[in-house]
């Protein structure tokens, strides 16, 4: 990523951090396209911060919270401790958080050594930007979080920093279903 692209991304991140973000809680015609894309998502393998490949197929059948983030994005970094806490609490109920970093392996490895997370932090690099766009991030801004139900269907999405209370509210109905 060149300096200009980095600055554009940082500015976009800051603008969306200042906003309240948005939720899409009901299903729209676009959701069918996103459902197809989320099914393809489970066929992906991404390296973790240590370079070990992680197949997303292993998370099929769980409620998945998929967070696109970057080490240089302040609201992204602010979410991680809360996401870790919620993941630790709800993992036994079938909730799986995944972080896909729009960043380099080196930056992600350094970050997770300083700010550990209770869930896999995967390295998506610039390819993650395209995946996020295909999954509805038409602003190409971060952070961007998707919540998939146990069948892999898009339940909700959020652009901007996701507050813990809103996250829990989005997960509650999915946990009530077997």
C-alpha positions in Angstrom: 0.0 0.0 0.0 1.5 3.4 -1.0 1.5 6.4 1.3 -1.4 8.1 -0.5 -3.5 5.0 -0.2 -2.6 4.7 3.4 -3.6 8.3 4.2 -6.9 8.0 2.3 -7.6 4.8 4.3 -6.7 6.6 7.6 -8.9 9.5 6.8 -11.8 7.3 5.8 -11.4 5.3 9.0 -11.4 8.5 11.1 -14.5 9.8 9.4 -16.4 6.7 10.0 -15.1 6.5 13.6 -16.6 9.9 14.2 -20.0 8.8 12.8 -22.3 6.5 14.6 -22.0 3.9 11.9 -25.0 2.1 10.5 -26.8 -1.2 11.0 -28.6 -3.2 8.4 -30.8 -5.4 10.4 -33.4 -6.5 8.0 -32.8 -8.6 4.9 -32.7 -6.9 1.5 -32.4 -8.1 -2.1 -28.6 -7.4 -1.8 -28.5 -9.9 1.1 -29.0 -12.8 -1.4 -25.8 -11.7 -3.2 -24.0 -11.3 0.2 -25.2 -14.8 1.2 -23.6 -16.3 -1.9 -20.4 -14.4 -1.0 -20.5 -15.5 2.6 -20.8 -19.1 1.4 -17.7 -18.6 -0.7 -16.1 -17.0 2.4 -16.1 -20.4 4.2 -14.0 -21.8 1.4 -11.2 -19.3 2.1 -8.0 -19.9 4.0 -6.1 -17.0 5.5 -2.8 -17.0 7.4 -2.8 -16.0 11.0 -0.3 -13.6 12.5 2.3 -16.4 12.8 1.8 -17.4 9.2 -0.2 -20.6 9.9 -3.1 -21.1 7.4 -6.6 -21.0 9.0 -9.4 -22.5 7.0 -12.7 -20.7 7.6 -14.6 -23.9 6.8 -13.9 -25.0 10.4 -16.3 -22.2 11.6 -19.3 -23.2 9.5 -22.3 -23.9 11.8 -21.3 -21.2 14.3 -22.5 -17.6 14.7 -19.5 -15.8 13.1 -18.5 -12.2 13.9 -16.2 -11.2 11.0 -14.3 -8.0 11.7 -12.3 -6.2 9.0 -9.7 -4.1 10.7 -6.2 -2.6 10.5 -3.4 -1.9 13.0 -3.4 1.8 11.9 -7.1 2.3 12.4 -7.9 3.7 15.9 -11.5 2.6 16.1 -10.5 -0.8 14.9 -8.0 -1.1 17.7 -10.5 0.2 20.3 -13.0 -2.7 19.4 -10.5 -5.5 19.9 -10.6 -5.7 23.8 -14.4 -5.6 23.8 -14.6 -8.2 21.0 -12.2 -10.4 22.9 -14.2 -10.2 26.1 -17.5 -11.0 24.3 -15.8 -13.9 22.3 -14.4 -15.4 25.5 -17.9 -15.2 27.1 -19.9 -16.5 24.2 -17.5 -19.0 22.5 -19.1 -21.9 24.4 -22.5 -21.0 22.9 -21.1 -21.3 19.4 -20.0 -17.8 18.7 -16.7 -17.4 16.8 -15.0 -14.0 16.2 -12.5 -13.6 13.4 -10.4 -10.6 12.6 -9.3 -10.1 9.1 -6.6 -7.5 8.9 -6.2 -5.1 6.0 -2.6 -5.0 6.8 0.8 -6.7 6.5 1.7 -9.9 8.3 4.6 -8.1 10.0 2.2 -5.4 11.4 -0.3 -7.9 12.5 2.3 -10.1 14.3 3.7 -7.1 16.1 0.2 -5.9 17.1 -1.0 -9.3 18.5 2.2 -9.6 20.5 1.3 -6.3 22.2 -2.6 -6.6 22.2 -3.5 -10.2 22.4 -7.0 -11.3 21.2 -9.0 -14.3 22.2 -9.9 -15.0 18.6 -7.9 -15.6 15.4 -6.4 -12.5 13.8 -5.9 -13.3 10.2 -3.9 -11.5 7.6 -5.9 -10.4 4.6 -3.6 -7.7 3.2 -5.1 -5.7 0.4 -7.2 -8.7 -0.7 -9.3 -8.2 2.3 -10.5 -4.8 1.0 -12.0 -6.5 -2.0 -13.6 -9.2 0.1 -15.1 -6.6 2.5 -16.5 -4.7 -0.6 -18.0 -7.9 -1.9 -19.6 -8.4 1.5 -21.3 -4.9 1.4 -18.6 -2.4 2.5 -19.2 -0.1 -0.5 -17.3 2.7 1.4 -14.1 0.5 1.7 -13.8 1.9 5.2 -12.8 0.3 8.5 -13.7 -1.1 10.8 -16.4 -3.2 9.1 -18.1 -6.0 11.0 -20.4 -8.7 9.7 -22.5 -11.1 11.8 -23.4 -14.4 10.2 -26.0 -16.8 11.6 -25.3 -20.5 12.1 -26.4 -21.2 8.5 -23.8 -18.7 7.2 -26.4 -16.1 6.2 -25.7 -12.4 6.8 -27.6 -11.3 9.8 -26.2 -7.8 10.2 -23.4 -5.6 9.3 -21.9 -2.5 10.8 -19.6 0.1 9.4 -17.6 2.0 12.0 -16.8 1.2 15.6 -19.2 -1.3 17.0 -20.1 -0.7 20.6 -20.4 -3.7 22.9 -24.0 -3.1 23.7 -25.0 -3.0 20.0 -22.9 -6.2 19.4 -24.6 -8.1 22.2 -28.0 -6.9 20.9 -27.2 -8.2 17.4 -26.0 -11.6 18.8 -28.9 -12.2 21.3 -31.5 -13.4 18.7 -29.0 -15.6 17.0 -28.1 -17.3 20.2 -31.7 -17.9 21.1 -32.0 -20.1 18.0 -30.5 -23.6 18.1 
